[in-house]
Amino acid sequence: MSMSKANSDCKPTPLSARMLLNPVHLFSLGFGTGLAPRAPGTFGTLLAVPLYLGLRPLPLELYLLVVAAAFALGVLICAATARAAGVHDHPAIVWDEVVGYLVCMSAAPSGWVYVVTGFALFRLFDIWKPWPIRIMDRQLRGGFGIMFDDVVAGVYGLVLLQLLVRLVQ
């Protein structure tokens, strides 16, 4: 049975921690953060915060190249984990949240207020799924579909974060 995180009334079966022994699943499950019994997407996004802080000093071009590589990797690993789980976009798959947050934080100024604001904005758009994110979430399949709606949520967060930065400066 194929279902999505956002559009299913059924709760998918929790995944086994043994999946973390496979490096592909280890990454797609956010090093285990996706196995959290509640709010796995939020825990996956929390994983992205230290990754962002490590990448933040990079020049923007290199930062974006790393994010693009993380997206490409995500297409492959998320598809593999979805196949292994037997569920399209199982809630435990959180690499898409990691990449979405990194997109949101592209060109963000330094400071914890921006880290937290970006986190909140990304989670808001990832959960709310305003147009066209909800349509993408329902219609795009495979690893690309798992990843792309979160990237668009990250772009929404990026745009709003940049507008907020301009308002406070």
Backbone hydrogen bonds, N-H to C=O, Kabsch-Sander energy under -0.5 kcal/mol:
donor,donor_aa,acceptor,acceptor_aa,energy
8,S,5,K,-0.5
19,M,16,S,-1.7
20,L,17,A,-1.7
21,L,18,R,-1.8
22,N,19,M,-1.7
26,L,22,N,-2.7
27,F,23,P,-1.9
28,S,24,V,-2.3
29,L,25,H,-2.6
30,G,27,F,-2.1
31,F,26,L,-3.4
32,G,29,L,-0.9
33,T,30,G,-2.0
34,G,29,L,-2.5
35,L,32,G,-1.5
36,A,33,T,-1.5
43,F,39,A,-2.0
44,G,40,P,-2.6
45,T,41,G,-2.1
46,L,42,T,-2.1
47,L,43,F,-1.6
48,A,44,G,-1.0
49,V,45,T,-0.8
49,V,46,L,-0.9
51,L,47,L,-1.0
52,Y,48,A,-3.0
53,L,49,V,-2.6
54,G,50,P,-1.9
55,L,51,L,-1.7
56,R,52,Y,-2.5
58,L,55,L,-2.2
63,Y,59,P,-2.7
64,L,60,L,-2.8
65,L,61,E,-1.7
66,V,62,L,-2.4
67,V,63,Y,-2.3
68,A,64,L,-2.5
69,A,65,L,-2.2
70,A,66,V,-2.5
71,F,67,V,-2.2
72,A,68,A,-2.6
73,L,69,A,-2.8
74,G,70,A,-2.2
75,V,71,F,-2.2
76,L,72,A,-1.4
77,I,73,L,-2.8
78,C,74,G,-2.6
79,A,75,V,-1.2
80,A,76,L,-2.0
81,T,77,I,-2.3
82,A,78,C,-2.4
83,R,79,A,-2.3
84,A,80,A,-2.3
85,A,81,T,-2.5
86,G,82,A,-1.6
87,V,82,A,-1.3
90,H,87,V,-1.0
93,I,90,H,-2.3
94,V,28,S,-2.4
94,V,92,A,-0.8
95,W,28,S,-1.5
97,E,94,V,-0.6
98,V,94,V,-1.8
99,V,95,W,-2.4
100,G,96,D,-2.4
101,Y,97,E,-2.5
102,L,98,V,-2.0
103,V,99,V,-2.3
104,C,100,G,-2.3
105,M,101,Y,-2.0
106,S,103,V,-1.6
108,A,105,M,-2.2
114,Y,111,G,-0.8
115,V,111,G,-1.7
116,V,112,W,-2.8
117,T,113,V,-2.2
118,G,114,Y,-2.8
119,F,115,V,-1.9
120,A,116,V,-2.6
121,L,117,T,-2.8
122,F,118,G,-2.8
123,R,119,F,-2.5
124,L,120,A,-2.5
125,F,121,L,-2.5
126,D,122,F,-2.7
127,I,123,R,-2.5
128,W,124,L,-3.0
129,K,125,F,-1.9
133,I,130,P,-2.2
134,R,129,K,-0.6
134,R,130,P,-0.6
136,M,132,P,-2.5
137,D,133,I,-2.9
138,R,134,R,-1.8
139,Q,135,I,-2.3
140,L,136,M,-2.6
145,G,141,R,-1.6
146,I,142,G,-2.1
147,M,143,G,-2.1
148,F,144,F,-3.2
149,D,145,G,-1.0
150,D,147,M,-0.5
151,V,147,M,-1.7
152,V,148,F,-2.3
153,A,149,D,-2.0
154,G,150,D,-2.2
155,V,151,V,-2.2
156,Y,152,V,-2.5
157,G,153,A,-2.3
158,L,154,G,-2.7
159,V,155,V,-2.7
160,L,156,Y,-2.4
161,L,157,G,-2.9
162,Q,158,L,-2.7
163,L,159,V,-2.1
164,L,160,L,-2.5
165,V,161,L,-2.5
166,R,162,Q,-2.1
167,L,163,L,-1.8
168,V,164,L,-1.9
169,Q,165,V,-1.1
